[in-house]
Amino acid sequence: MKIAMVASEAAPYAKSGGLGDVMLGLPSQLARIAGNEVCLFLPYYKRIKENSAYAVEFCQDFKVQLSWREQYAGLFRLKPKTRKKQPTVYFIDNEYYFGRDGLYGYLDDGERYAYFSKAVLEAMAALEFIPDIIQSNDWQTAMVPVYLNANYRDTFPNTKAVFTIHNIEYQGWANPDFFDNVLGLPDSYRGTMDMSGGVNMMKGAIECADAVSTVSETYAQEIRYPYFAHGLDGILSANWFKLTGITNGVDVSVFDPATDKTLVENYDIDTYAAGKAANKAAVQKELGLPANPEAPMLSMITRLAGHKGIDLLCYVARRLLELDVQLVILGTGEQRFENFFRGLAAEFPEKVSAQIKFDLGLANRIYAASDVYLMPSKSEPCGLSQMNAMRYGTVPVVNATGGLKDTVPPVDLEEGTGLGFTFQSYNGDDFWGAITRCLAVYQDKDAWDALIRRDMATDFSWKKPAEKYMALFTRLLGE
């Protein structure tokens, strides 16, 4: 099967969040499946172009018509470092749109990614690569299925479009004149792109795609309801027959305590007790916390944003610190939350470390050192941190929403099942209840040992998700 994947970021080339991790793991796993030819298209950002680690070769250049604009596009291909079967990575070059220090946050982001979506289709036509499936991701590439239907059906008559929603909160809104001034679509698509008097690119993708996937089974159900859908519930309910939820995996070669070079001592499921103890002692020293092997270390590695449930942790923090525990926070975000945790660390220096920064190596060391991982998100399309934590033998406490519900079944001590502790309604007292249940089991060493072993033995790789994507693709192609 020929599969084209289109995204605004992918690790290791350019990454700002979970999408970057998905676009590393999923294309790689799909490429390993016999009979597949997988191509990944990305913008040729400044940070990629200036990174000498990425050797590329020029393929060709062409023009992209965007309403009245005619823009240059250069097509580059990444030179593979190994003969191992892997995706072919292509970069779309345009200095005006992508020669910037950041990835997102510019006033012309809508124009930049409308250009990229159309340029990718032009690139495939120039390469004479006619995919069976084009999979695009989030609002930045939402115009791919729209342009495919509106302008490129002669070139790609049988190609099916799959649009994947990683976070429905960000939809690609634009003013109504964006339709004529930038998109340059046939007038018959005006209604497709219109929402509440403006242009909504994600709505257009949902309307035009042959299938719409989300990144967990539960999130696929949730986004049909107003609380989660950020205004798109009506559109998704009308297109419910297109909707599929496939829970993400994680890159088990990157998040592996047995090989992770950032740790002071590597460990696996058989040696986790000594390994986690050594890493806990090292992180306590690194962060200036007392050496206290018995006190459970609770951690949170996240963007300090409201929808991550930070307000719930703020609500229970002082109650929590009355216990013999240590709390470690790593991340940046809203000023009010940054200030709260800085203040808490100043007030409780023996118990709290607030690392207000972005540090991937430290993140992995905290996963390894911690006993409990807190993830009380108000909504979570999939979430990767809870799976990373379990890979390192750290027990999650989560709100049962989205992918957290799908990946963290609640502990049942009598049955000896479950992977973590959950709460069902979004409030601080329910979160507190889940924490106290977790800490009670922490005192039962046999039950805790069995729980950690279940967590570490669970397969969170991309193998099963890739198989589910292949089943979706095969169904679309009628095979």
N, C-alpha and C positions, 0 to 999 in steps of 0.2 A: 504494500500500500504506500502511495506517495502522500506524505503529510507535510504541510507547511505550517509552521507555528510563528506567530507574530506577536511581539511584546515590546513594551517600552523599556524594559530592563530585564537583565538576566545575570545572575552570578556566574563567574566572577567578574565579568566585564563591567557591569554597572548595576548597582543594587542600592535601593533605598528601603526595602522592606521585604515582606513575605513573598510578593510576586517574583522578586529576583531569585529567591530560593526555589520556587516552583519551576521557574523557567530554566533552572539548572537541572533539577532532578527529573522532571517529566519527559522532556525531549530526549535526554540521555537514555532513560529506560525504554522509551518507545523505539529508539534507534537500535536497541539490542534485540528486538523481536525480529525473528527471521522473516525476510520478505519486505521489510519496511525500508523506505528511503525518507529520511527526516531532514528538513531544512528549517533553520531558525533565523528569522529576520529581526534585526535590532537597529536602532539609530546609531550612527557612528559619532557618538558623543566625543567631546574634547578629551575627557579622561581616558577613553579607550584609545583614541588616535595618538595621544602623547605617551601611552604606556608601551615601553619597548618590549614588554613580555609578550605582546600580541603581534605576531608576524602575519601580515595580510598580503594579498595579491589583488591588483586591480583587475576587474572583470570588464566593465564598460561603463559608459555614461549615457544618459538620456534626459529628456525633458518631461516635466510633470505639469500638466495644466490644472490650475486651481482657480476656478472662476476666470477672472481676467488676467491672472498671473501665469507666467510660464517660468518654472523654476528648474534649475539644474539638479540632477541627482547623479551621484557617483555610486557605483556598486562595487564593493570590496568583499573578498572571501577570506576567511581566516584559514591560514595554513595549519593543517592538523599536525600535532606533535607526535602522534602515535598511529599505528595502523589499526588499532582497536576500533571496532565499529562505533561510530558516534555521529551526532548530528552535524551536518554541514552548516556553518554559521556564516551568515551574510550581514554586512553592515551597509546601511543607506547613508551616504555622505551628503551633507549640505551645511556649509559653514555658517550660513545665515541663521539656520534653525537650530543647529546642534553644536556649534562651536562656542559653547558657554560653560561656565564653571559648574553650574548645577544641572540637575535633570529636569526638575519641575519648578513651578512657582513663578512663571513669567506671564506677563499680561497677554501674550500671544500664544499661550499653550494650546488653545483650541486650533489655531491655524497650523501650528507646528505638527500636531499629531494627525490632523486631517491630511496634511501633506504626506506624512510618513505612511499613513494607511493606503493612500493612492499610489505612492511611490513603490510600495511593496508589490502591488499588483502589476505595475509596469515592469518591475524587476523580474518577476516570474515570467511575464510574457517575453521579455528580452532574453531570458535564459532558456526559453522554450521548456520551462518546467511547469507541467500541467498537473497540479496536485489533485488527488481524490478528495482530500480534506484540507480546508484552511481553518486553523483554530486561532482565534484572536482573543485578547485578554484585556478586560476592564475598559474604561472609557477611552483611554488613549488610542486603542486600536479598534474602537467600536465602529468606525467608518468602513472597516474592511468588508463586512457583509453587505453594507449599504452600497458602496461603490461596485462591489462584485455584481450585484443584481442590476444596478442602474447603468453601468458603463462597460462591463467586461464579460457579459454572458456569451458573446460571440467567441471570445478567446478561451473561456473556461466553461463550456456548455454543461458539463456534468459534475463540476466541482461542488461539493457540499460545504456549507459554512457552519462552524460551531463557534459560538460566542460564550466565553467563560467569565462569570462575574466573581471576582475575588472580594470586592467590597462595594456594596450597592450604594453606599453613602456618597461616593464620588461618581458623578454621572456625565460630566462633560456638558454642562449648561452653557448656552451662549445667547446673545441678543438675537431677535428675529432677523435682523439684516445680515447675520452670519450665513444664512442659507444662500442668499444671492451673492454676497460679497466675497465669500470664501469657499463654500462647498461646491457651488456651481453645478448642482444636481438638476436633472429634469424637473419641471414644475410639478409633475405628478407625484414627486416624493415630498412635497411640502407638508402634507398631512402626516406622513410617516415620521418626519423629523420634529414636528410641532408638538409642544407640550406646554400648556398654560401660557400660550402666547410667545414662548421662547423656543430655541432649538435645544433638544436634548439628544445627545449622541448615543447614549446607552439605550434610550427608547428606540432609536432607529435600528440599532443592532438587534434588539430583541424582536422587532417586527420583521427584520429581513433575514435573520439567521435561520438555518434549517433546524438547529438544535441550540438550546441554551443550557449550559451547565453551570453549577456552582461548586464550591470547594468543600462541601459536606452535605450529607443526606438531610440532616436536620435544617440547615440553612436554606435548602431548597424549599422546604415547607414553610419556614418562617417568613421568607421574603414575599410570600403571597398575602401577608397581613400588614396593615398600615404601620404598626409599631416598629417593624423592621425594614419596611420597603422604601422609606424616604420618598414617598409619593408615587412609586412605580407599582404599587400593589394591583391597581386596576389593569395595567398593561400585562403584568405577569399572570394574573388570573385569567385574562383573555387568551394568553399564550401558554397556559399551564401544560398543554400536551407536548410542548417542546422542552420542558424543564426536567433536568436530571441533576441529582446531587452525587458527587464523587469526592470522597474525603481525601485530602492531600496526604502525601507521605513526607518523609524527611530524608535527607541525604545521609544514609547510615555510614558512609565512608568518612564523612566530615564529622558528624556527631557520634563519635565512638570512643568511649573512655579507655578502650584497650589500646588505641593508637594515637590519641589526641596529644600532640606535642606541647600544648600549652599547660598540661597538668604536671604537677611535681611527681606524681606516681600514677602510672597506668594501672587499670584493673578491668576485670570482667565479672561475669555473674558469679564465678567461683571465688574470686578474690576481692569482692567489692568491700567487705568490712574493713580490711586493712587499707585498701586504696582510698576509700572515702575518708577514713580517719586521718590519713596523711594529708589529703587535700584540704580537709577542714582545718587542720592545724596551720597549714601554710596560708590559707586565705584569712584566717583570724589574725595571723601575724601581719600579712600584707595590708589588711584594712585597719589595723590598730585595735582589734577587739581582743579581749582577754582569751587566753588559751583555756577553753572550757569544753572538753570533749563530750560531756554528758548533756549540755544544754542544746536542745534542738535549734538548728539554724533554719530560719524561714527566709525565703528570698523571693524577690520579684524583679524580673529583667524585662523592661517594657518601655514603651512611650508613655510618658506621664500625661495621659489624656483622659478626659472624663469617661469616654466609653470603655476604657480599660478597667473600670471599677475602682479607680484610685480613691474616690470619695468613700467607698466602703472600708478600705483599709485605714483611711484617716479616722473614720468613725470608731473603729475597734482598736486603734493603735495603742492607746494608753491602757486599755483593759489587757491587751496582749502583753504589754511590757511589765505588768504586775507579776507575770509568771517568769520562771527561770528560762528565758529564751534569748536568742539573738535574731535581729532583723536586719537584712541586707537588701538595699534598693540600688538598682543600677538602671540608669536611663535619663533621658531629658524630655522636656515637654512644656506643659503649661506652667507659667511662673508661680501660680498659687500652690501647685503641688511641689514644685522644686523647693520653694521656700518652706513649705510645711515639713518636708523630710530633712532639710538642712537644720531647721529648728529642732526637730525631734532628735537628730543625732547630737546636736549641741547639748540638749537637755539630758540625754541618756547615752553618753559616750561609751559606757561599758556594754551597752546592749544594741546600739543602732549604728550602722554605717550607711551613709547616703552618698553614693557615687553618682553625681549628676554629670554624666558623660556617656559617650558611646565608645565601648571598648570590647571587641569581639573576643579577644583572648581572656579577658577578665570574666566575661559572660560564661565561657566554658568552665573556667575554674570555679565560678560560683555554682554552676550546675553540679559539678562534682563534689563540692564541699557541703552543699545544703542537704538538709534532711527533708524539708517540706518546700514545695513551690506553690506560691499563691497566684491565682489567675481568676479574679472575680469579675470578669468582663461583663458589661451590660449587654453587649452583643459580640459575637466572635464568629465570623464566617467559617473559619476552620481553626486557626491557631496552630502554630508550630512549636511554641515554647513548651507547652505541656508534654508534647511527644519527646522533645529534646531532653527535658528534665527526667522523664521516665527512662530514657536510654542510659542516663547517668545514675539511675537508682535513687532518684529524688521523687518523693510522693506528691502528686498534685492535689490541691484543693481548688475546685473550680465551680463557677456558676454553670448549671446544666443548660447551656444555650449553644446553638450552632454546632460547630465541630468539637467543642468541649464535651458536649453531651455524647457525641458519637465515639470519641476516643478515650473517655474516662468513665467507664461504667462504675457505679458506686460499690464500695467495699461491702461485702456480706461476710462477716466473720464466721457465721455458722456454716455457710456453704463453701467458704474458702475461695471466694471469687471477688472480682472487682479490682480496679487499678488505682482508685483514688477516692476522694471525698467530695461530695457535691451538695449544692443547695439549689432549691427550685425557684425561689422568688427573689427578686433583686432588692434585698435590704440588708443592712448591716448586721442585724441580729441573727438572721439566717446564715450569713457568712461566718459570724462568730461561732454559731453552733457547729458548722462544718469543721472549723479549725479545732474546736475543743474535742470533737469526736476523733479527729486525726491525732491530736496530741495524746489522747487516752490510749490509742493503739500503739503509739510510739513507746509507751511504757511497757508494753507487752512484747518482749524481745522476739519471741517465737513468731507471733503474728506479724510483727513488723518485718522480720526477715523473710517470711513467706510472701508478703506484699511486695517487697523490693524485688524479689526474684521473679514474681509475675510481671512486674513492670519492665524489668530488664529483658525478659524473655519474649515480650510481645513484639511482633513484626510490624514496624512502622515504616518499612521501606516503600519505595515507589513501585514495587512489583505488582501488588494487587491493584492500586489505582490505575496503573498503565493498562492492565488487563481489562479493567472496566471501561477506560476510554476506548480501547480497541473494540470492545463489544458495542459501544455507542457508534463508533465510526462504521463498523460493519453493518449495523442495523440501518444507518442512514443510506448506505450504498446499496442496500437491498441484497446483500450477499449472504 
